[in-house]
Amino acid sequence: MDKIIIIGGLGTAIVIGEAINHAKNNFGTKAEFIGLLNDAEETTIHGYPVLGTLDKAPELAREGYKFLFTIYKMGGQPERIKRFRDLNIPDESLYTFIHPLSFVSPSVKLSPGVVVMPNVSVSCGTEIGKCSLVMSNVSIGHDNTIHEHCFFTANSCLGSYLDIQEGVWVGMNSTIRGKQTIGKHAAIGIGSVVVKDIPENELWIGSPARFHKSVHDKITM
Protein backbone atom coordinates (compact mmCIF):
# COMPACT_ATOMS: atom_id res chain seq x y z
CA MET A 1 0.00 0.00 0.00
CA ASP A 2 1.51 3.33 -1.09
CA LYS A 3 1.29 6.05 1.56
CA ILE A 4 0.52 9.36 -0.15
CA ILE A 5 1.49 12.78 1.20
CA ILE A 6 0.06 15.75 -0.66
CA ILE A 7 1.99 19.00 -0.85
CA GLY A 8 -0.76 21.57 -0.48
CA GLY A 9 -3.48 22.75 1.84
CA LEU A 10 -7.10 23.77 2.00
CA GLY A 11 -8.89 23.12 -1.29
CA THR A 12 -7.34 21.10 -4.10
CA ALA A 13 -5.11 18.95 -1.87
CA ILE A 14 -8.00 17.73 0.28
CA VAL A 15 -10.25 17.17 -2.74
CA ILE A 16 -7.61 14.95 -4.36
CA GLY A 17 -6.69 13.21 -1.11
CA GLU A 18 -10.28 12.23 -0.42
CA ALA A 19 -10.61 10.93 -3.99
CA ILE A 20 -7.56 8.71 -3.39
CA ASN A 21 -9.16 7.28 -0.26
CA HIS A 22 -12.50 6.89 -2.04
CA ALA A 23 -10.76 4.80 -4.69
CA LYS A 24 -9.09 2.67 -2.00
CA ASN A 25 -12.27 2.13 0.01
CA ASN A 26 -14.61 1.48 -2.92
CA PHE A 27 -12.41 -0.02 -5.64
CA GLY A 28 -9.52 -1.58 -3.74
CA THR A 29 -6.74 0.61 -5.15
CA LYS A 30 -3.42 0.30 -3.35
CA ALA A 31 -2.81 3.85 -2.14
CA GLU A 32 -3.87 5.81 0.93
CA PHE A 33 -3.81 9.57 1.55
CA ILE A 34 -2.27 10.04 5.01
CA GLY A 35 -1.53 13.76 5.34
CA LEU A 36 -0.15 17.02 4.01
CA LEU A 37 2.97 19.11 3.82
CA ASN A 38 2.26 22.82 4.17
CA ASP A 39 4.33 25.86 5.12
CA ALA A 40 1.46 27.39 7.11
CA GLU A 41 1.12 26.87 10.86
CA GLU A 42 -1.91 24.56 10.87
CA THR A 43 -1.55 21.15 12.49
CA THR A 44 -4.62 19.72 10.74
CA ILE A 45 -6.70 20.68 7.70
CA HIS A 46 -10.23 19.23 7.51
CA GLY A 47 -9.12 16.61 10.00
CA TYR A 48 -6.04 15.49 8.03
CA PRO A 49 -2.64 15.94 9.72
CA VAL A 50 -0.06 18.42 8.50
CA LEU A 51 3.12 16.36 8.74
CA GLY A 52 5.55 19.24 8.35
CA THR A 53 6.68 21.97 6.00
CA LEU A 54 7.51 21.44 2.34
CA ASP A 55 11.21 21.16 3.19
CA LYS A 56 10.51 17.86 4.94
CA ALA A 57 9.65 16.21 1.61
CA PRO A 58 13.17 14.90 0.75
CA GLU A 59 13.46 13.20 4.15
CA LEU A 60 10.04 11.57 3.80
CA ALA A 61 10.85 10.50 0.24
CA ARG A 62 13.88 8.61 1.54
CA GLU A 63 11.53 6.84 3.96
CA GLY A 64 9.45 5.56 1.05
CA TYR A 65 6.45 7.91 1.05
CA LYS A 66 4.92 9.05 -2.25
CA PHE A 67 3.98 12.63 -3.10
CA LEU A 68 1.58 14.75 -5.10
CA PHE A 69 2.08 18.47 -5.66
CA THR A 70 -1.09 20.58 -5.74
CA ILE A 71 -0.03 24.16 -4.95
CA TYR A 72 -1.09 25.96 -8.13
CA LYS A 73 -2.56 29.43 -8.53
CA MET A 74 -3.68 31.49 -11.50
CA GLY A 75 -1.02 34.15 -11.92
CA GLY A 76 1.39 32.49 -9.50
CA GLN A 77 2.59 29.47 -11.40
CA PRO A 78 6.31 30.24 -11.94
CA GLU A 79 7.03 30.81 -8.24
CA ARG A 80 5.14 27.71 -7.14
CA ILE A 81 6.73 25.48 -9.77
CA LYS A 82 10.17 26.71 -8.70
CA ARG A 83 9.30 25.95 -5.07
CA PHE A 84 8.49 22.37 -6.05
CA ARG A 85 11.62 21.92 -8.15
CA ASP A 86 13.82 23.23 -5.36
CA LEU A 87 12.65 20.27 -3.23
CA ASN A 88 14.38 17.84 -5.63
CA ILE A 89 11.83 15.07 -5.08
CA PRO A 90 12.85 12.15 -7.34
CA ASP A 91 10.37 11.03 -9.98
CA GLU A 92 10.09 7.60 -8.38
CA SER A 93 8.70 9.29 -5.25
CA LEU A 94 5.87 10.98 -7.17
CA TYR A 95 2.54 9.15 -7.20
CA THR A 96 0.44 8.99 -10.37
CA PHE A 97 -3.28 8.73 -9.58
CA ILE A 98 -6.04 7.70 -11.98
CA HIS A 99 -9.44 7.42 -10.33
CA PRO A 100 -11.19 4.18 -11.38
CA LEU A 101 -14.24 6.14 -12.55
CA SER A 102 -12.23 7.78 -15.34
CA PHE A 103 -11.26 6.58 -18.81
CA VAL A 104 -7.64 6.96 -19.92
CA SER A 105 -6.77 5.42 -23.29
CA PRO A 106 -4.07 2.72 -23.13
CA SER A 107 -1.94 4.80 -25.52
CA VAL A 108 -1.93 7.87 -23.24
CA LYS A 109 1.40 8.66 -21.57
CA LEU A 110 1.20 10.02 -18.03
CA SER A 111 4.33 11.38 -16.37
CA PRO A 112 5.02 10.98 -12.63
CA GLY A 113 2.79 12.97 -10.30
CA VAL A 114 -0.16 13.33 -12.68
CA VAL A 115 -3.66 13.27 -11.16
CA VAL A 116 -6.76 12.18 -13.11
CA MET A 117 -9.92 12.69 -11.06
CA PRO A 118 -13.34 10.98 -11.45
CA ASN A 119 -15.38 11.20 -14.66
CA VAL A 120 -12.45 12.31 -16.81
CA SER A 121 -11.85 11.15 -20.38
CA VAL A 122 -8.36 11.27 -21.91
CA SER A 123 -8.24 10.08 -25.52
CA CYS A 124 -5.59 8.22 -27.46
CA GLY A 125 -2.13 9.57 -28.19
CA THR A 126 -2.18 12.32 -25.57
CA GLU A 127 0.81 12.95 -23.31
CA ILE A 128 0.44 14.67 -19.93
CA GLY A 129 3.50 16.12 -18.22
CA LYS A 130 4.73 15.76 -14.67
CA CYS A 131 2.56 16.95 -11.77
CA SER A 132 -0.31 18.11 -13.98
CA LEU A 133 -3.76 17.97 -12.37
CA VAL A 134 -6.88 16.96 -14.30
CA MET A 135 -9.92 17.61 -12.13
CA SER A 136 -13.37 16.02 -12.33
CA ASN A 137 -15.43 15.93 -15.53
CA VAL A 138 -12.62 17.15 -17.79
CA SER A 139 -12.57 15.91 -21.40
CA ILE A 140 -9.21 15.78 -23.19
CA GLY A 141 -9.14 14.91 -26.88
CA HIS A 142 -6.60 12.86 -28.79
CA ASP A 143 -2.97 13.53 -29.71
CA ASN A 144 -2.41 16.43 -27.34
CA THR A 145 0.92 17.40 -25.82
CA ILE A 146 0.45 18.72 -22.29
CA HIS A 147 3.60 19.86 -20.54
CA GLU A 148 4.49 19.83 -16.84
CA HIS A 149 2.54 21.50 -14.03
CA CYS A 150 -0.69 22.25 -15.90
CA PHE A 151 -3.99 22.55 -14.02
CA PHE A 152 -7.30 21.71 -15.70
CA THR A 153 -10.17 22.66 -13.40
CA ALA A 154 -13.56 20.94 -13.37
CA ASN A 155 -15.63 20.57 -16.55
CA SER A 156 -13.03 22.01 -18.93
CA CYS A 157 -12.96 20.56 -22.44
CA LEU A 158 -9.90 20.26 -24.70
CA GLY A 159 -9.91 19.46 -28.39
CA SER A 160 -7.18 17.54 -30.18
CA TYR A 161 -3.66 18.26 -31.50
CA LEU A 162 -3.09 20.90 -28.81
CA ASP A 163 0.25 22.05 -27.44
CA ILE A 164 -0.38 23.07 -23.83
CA GLN A 165 2.88 24.42 -22.49
CA GLU A 166 4.26 24.40 -18.95
CA GLY A 167 2.22 25.77 -16.08
CA VAL A 168 -0.99 26.56 -17.98
CA TRP A 169 -4.13 27.13 -15.89
CA VAL A 170 -7.48 26.26 -17.51
CA GLY A 171 -10.58 27.58 -15.73
CA MET A 172 -13.82 25.74 -15.03
CA ASN A 173 -16.23 25.12 -17.92
CA SER A 174 -13.79 26.47 -20.48
CA THR A 175 -13.26 25.01 -23.95
CA ILE A 176 -10.13 24.97 -26.12
CA ARG A 177 -10.58 24.30 -29.84
CA GLY A 178 -8.14 21.83 -31.36
CA LYS A 179 -4.82 22.63 -33.06
CA GLN A 180 -3.99 25.59 -30.79
CA THR A 181 -0.88 26.41 -28.76
CA ILE A 182 -1.35 27.72 -25.22
CA GLY A 183 1.85 29.42 -24.09
CA LYS A 184 3.86 28.85 -20.94
CA HIS A 185 2.15 30.00 -17.71
CA ALA A 186 -0.87 31.31 -19.60
CA ALA A 187 -4.30 31.25 -17.95
CA ILE A 188 -7.81 30.79 -19.34
CA GLY A 189 -10.71 32.27 -17.39
CA ILE A 190 -13.85 30.46 -16.28
CA GLY A 191 -16.28 29.64 -19.08
CA SER A 192 -14.02 30.90 -21.86
CA VAL A 193 -13.94 29.53 -25.42
CA VAL A 194 -10.45 29.54 -26.93
CA VAL A 195 -10.30 29.55 -30.74
CA LYS A 196 -6.75 30.83 -31.33
CA ASP A 197 -3.26 30.54 -29.88
CA ILE A 198 -2.57 32.22 -26.53
CA PRO A 199 0.92 33.67 -25.89
CA GLU A 200 2.78 32.83 -22.72
CA ASN A 201 2.08 34.72 -19.48
CA GLU A 202 -1.31 36.05 -20.62
CA LEU A 203 -4.80 35.70 -19.15
CA TRP A 204 -7.56 35.34 -21.76
CA ILE A 205 -11.27 35.37 -20.95
CA GLY A 206 -14.62 35.39 -22.73
CA SER A 207 -16.35 33.69 -25.66
CA PRO A 208 -14.48 33.86 -27.90
CA ALA A 209 -11.58 34.33 -25.50
CA ARG A 210 -9.59 37.56 -25.81
CA PHE A 211 -6.54 38.99 -24.08
CA HIS A 212 -7.44 40.41 -20.66
CA LYS A 213 -4.13 41.12 -18.91
CA SER A 214 -0.70 39.76 -18.14
CA VAL A 215 -0.65 37.07 -15.48
CA HIS A 216 2.02 39.16 -13.77
CA ASP A 217 -0.62 41.83 -13.07
CA LYS A 218 -2.87 41.50 -10.04
CA ILE A 219 -5.66 39.07 -10.96
CA THR A 220 -9.07 39.34 -9.32
CA MET A 221 -11.69 36.95 -10.69
C-alpha angles and dihedrals in degrees: 000000000000114000109218125207116188121211102219143059144227112008123011096028094055093043091054094041093054090048089055091053091044089056091049095047097042105029104025098244115168103240134086130196106226106168152313143272112218135159092219122094099251118122094198135019117200088340096308117119123248101223097194144298124311091263089069091068098091091052092049091046089058088053090058103258120143125226144210123192116216107158101119129143134179105254094011103072102114095054094046094047090051090050089055095046092050088062090065094212107178117240091242088062093056116095121221112209127196113175111226091234091066132082119228116175114240089239094057115109116216120189123215116291097024117145123206111185129202122301095017124141121203114181132214124296096017121135122204120197131229120299095001115151123218109189129203123307095010118149118206119186129217132291097014125152111215116181130211126303099013120154121209110187124208121306097005117147126210126193124212137282091029127155106210107183130210121307099004117164117209116194128224119286093006125141130210118198116225127267095035132128118223109198129232115291092358120149132213118206127232115288095005125150113215116203101160140038118289118213120230121278095019132122114217124188140173140043106311091022117240135182111282106169145315114285086232089068120084107279121208115175 
